[in-house]
Amino acid sequence: MKKIKYYYNTNTLRYEKLETPLRVRLLRVFGFIAAALVTAALISFVAFQFIGSPKEKILEQQNRAMRENYKELDEELNSVQKQMKELEKRDNDVYRAIFEANPIPDSARAKELEEKLEIATVERIKDNQLVASITNTLNNLMSRIAAQKKSYDEVDELVKNKEKLLSHTPAIQPVSNKDLNRIASGYGYRIDPVYKTTKFHAGLDFSAPQGTPIYATADGVVSTAGSTGNGYGNHVIINHSYGYETLYGHMVRVKVKNGQAIKRGEVIGWVGSTGKSTGPHCHYEVHKNGEKINPIYFFFNDLTPEQFDLLLKKAAASNQSLD
C-alpha cells in the first residue's frame, strides 16, 4: 500500500495531502537516469582503461596464440633452413666433389632475382608483418629446394656418366694371367730384341702360347683391325672414348672388324707372333689423349693390392722386350 504524505498549510491552518506535480516527477526521473548513465559511463571508462573490453580480451588472446604459433613456426623454419644448408654443403663438398663437378654458387641456388620479386610482393602487406616474414622465408626455402632438386638431378646424371666412364676405362689384363707369370717386358726403356739397342717400349708384353685368347680391357669401338705395316703385325686398336685408346699387337688372327662395338672381356683375337716380334706374345698399350701411358696402372679390376705390387716389380725389371 502506497504511503500518503501530508504537510501543514499555514494559510489554511490545516494538514493537507502532499501532491508532487507531474513536471517535478518527470524531472526527478530524468535526473536519476542521467546520473545513472553518467556513472555507468565513468565506471566503464575507468574499467576499460585498466581491464579492457571483452572484444579486446578476445583479440589479445588471438594475438597471443598467433605469436606463439609464429614462434613455433619460426623455429621449424630455422630447423629446415639448417637442414637445407647441410644438404647444400654435402652436395657441393661430397657429391659433386666425387664426380669432379663444379659446386653450385649460392647465388644460383637462391635465384636472387625471383626472390627479390617475391619479397617486393610480400612487403606490400603492411598490416601483417608476421605473414610477410613467414612468406618471405617460405619463398626462400622453396627456391632453394627447387635449386637443390635440380642439382640432385644433375648428380644423378653424373652417376650415370661415371658408370659409363668406368665401363669405358681399361681395367683388366688383356690375357688370362692368374699366376702373374706372363709379364715378359714392362713399360719404359728396354733392349730391342732385333737391334740390341736401348729403345723406349711403350707397352707391356704378355708372353703366352700361340692361340691364347686376347680380351678387350674396356667397352669401346674398334678403330683398327688387321695389319697396317707398322711393326705390330695383326693388331687391334679400340677407341674407348673419354680420351682412352688401347692397342693389342702381334695377333695370329683378329676376330673383330673396324667399327664393331666391343664390351670389356670380349675376345678380340688370339696371341701370335706377327710383325716385329721374336716370340708369341700380346703387346698391349694404353693411350690417353694421344699419349702412351703405362698400362700397369689399369688392372684394378683384376688384382688385389698384393698382386698389383708383385706385378709392378715384374714389370719394372730391366730386360729385353719381345718386339
Residue pairs with C-beta under 8 A, 6 or more apart in sequence:
4 17
4 18
5 17
5 18
6 15
6 16
6 17
6 18
7 15
7 16
7 18
8 14
8 15
8 16
9 15
9 16
48 56
52 60
66 130
67 130
70 130
70 133
70 134
73 134
74 133
74 134
74 137
77 134
77 137
77 138
77 141
80 141
81 137
81 141
84 141
84 144
84 145
84 148
87 148
88 104
88 106
88 109
88 144
88 148
91 103
91 104
91 148
91 151
91 152
91 155
92 103
92 104
93 103
95 152
95 155
96 102
96 103
96 104
96 151
96 155
96 158
97 103
99 155
99 158
99 159
99 161
99 162
101 154
101 155
101 158
104 147
104 151
108 147
109 143
109 144
109 147
109 148
109 151
110 140
110 143
110 144
110 147
111 143
111 146
111 147
114 143
115 139
115 140
115 143
118 135
118 136
118 139
119 136
119 139
122 131
122 132
122 135
122 136
122 139
123 132
125 131
125 132
125 135
165 242
167 218
167 219
167 264
168 218
168 219
168 220
168 240
168 241
168 242
168 244
169 218
169 240
169 242
169 244
169 298
170 217
170 218
170 240
170 244
170 246
170 286
170 295
170 298
171 217
171 218
171 264
171 298
171 299
171 300
171 301
171 302
172 215
172 217
172 264
172 265
172 299
172 301
172 302
173 206
173 215
173 217
173 299
173 302
174 206
174 214
174 215
174 216
174 217
174 246
174 248
174 282
174 284
175 182
175 206
175 208
175 212
175 213
175 214
175 215
175 271
175 282
176 212
176 213
177 183
177 206
177 302
180 307
180 310
180 311
180 314
182 206
182 207
182 208
183 204
183 205
183 206
183 311
183 314
183 315
184 205
184 206
184 207
184 281
184 319
184 321
184 322
185 201
185 204
185 205
185 319
185 320
185 321
185 322
186 201
186 204
186 296
186 314
186 315
186 316
186 317
187 201
187 202
187 203
187 204
187 294
187 295
187 296
187 315
188 200
188 201
188 294
188 316
189 198
189 199
189 200
189 201
189 318
190 198
190 199
190 200
190 201
190 318
190 319
190 320
190 321
191 197
191 198
191 199
191 319
191 320
191 321
192 198
192 199
192 320
192 321
193 278
193 320
193 321
193 322
193 323
194 276
194 278
201 321
202 285
202 292
203 247
203 249
203 283
203 284
203 285
203 286
203 292
203 295
204 283
204 284
204 285
204 295
204 296
204 315
205 281
205 282
205 283
205 284
205 321
205 322
205 323
206 271
206 281
206 282
206 284
207 279
207 280
207 281
207 322
208 271
208 280
208 281
208 282
209 271
209 280
210 252
210 270
210 271
210 272
210 273
210 280
211 252
211 270
211 271
211 272
212 270
212 271
212 280
212 282
213 267
213 270
213 271
214 236
214 248
214 251
214 267
214 268
214 269
214 270
214 271
214 282
215 264
215 265
215 266
215 267
215 268
216 238
216 246
216 262
216 263
216 264
216 265
216 266
216 268
217 246
217 264
217 284
217 298
218 238
218 240
218 244
218 246
218 264
219 240
219 261
219 262
219 263
219 264
220 238
220 239
220 240
220 241
220 244
220 246
220 261
220 262
221 238
221 239
221 259
221 260
221 261
221 262
222 236
222 237
222 238
222 239
222 256
222 257
222 258
222 259
222 260
222 262
222 268
223 237
223 238
223 239
223 245
223 258
224 235
224 236
224 237
224 258
225 236
225 237
225 254
225 256
225 257
225 258
225 260
226 234
226 235
226 254
227 233
227 234
227 235
227 274
227 275
228 235
230 275
231 275
231 276
231 323
232 247
232 249
232 250
232 275
232 276
232 283
232 323
233 249
233 250
233 251
233 272
233 273
233 274
233 275
233 276
233 277
234 250
234 251
234 252
234 253
234 254
234 269
234 272
234 274
234 275
235 247
235 248
235 249
235 250
235 251
235 254
235 275
235 283
236 247
236 248
236 251
236 254
236 256
236 268
236 269
237 245
237 246
237 247
237 248
238 245
238 246
238 248
238 262
238 268
239 245
240 246
243 288
243 289
244 286
244 287
244 288
245 286
245 287
245 288
246 284
246 285
246 286
246 287
246 295
247 283
247 284
247 285
247 287
248 268
248 269
248 282
248 283
248 284
249 275
249 277
249 282
249 283
249 284
249 285
249 323
250 271
250 272
250 273
250 274
250 275
250 277
250 280
250 281
250 282
250 283
250 323
251 269
251 270
251 271
251 272
251 274
251 282
252 269
252 270
252 271
252 272
252 273
252 274
252 280
253 269
253 270
253 272
254 268
254 269
255 267
255 268
255 269
255 270
256 262
256 268
256 269
262 268
271 280
271 281
271 282
272 280
273 279
273 280
273 281
275 323
276 323
277 283
277 322
277 323
278 322
278 323
279 322
281 322
281 323
283 322
283 323
284 295
285 292
285 295
286 292
286 293
286 294
286 295
286 298
287 293
296 311
296 312
296 315
299 308
299 311
300 308
303 311
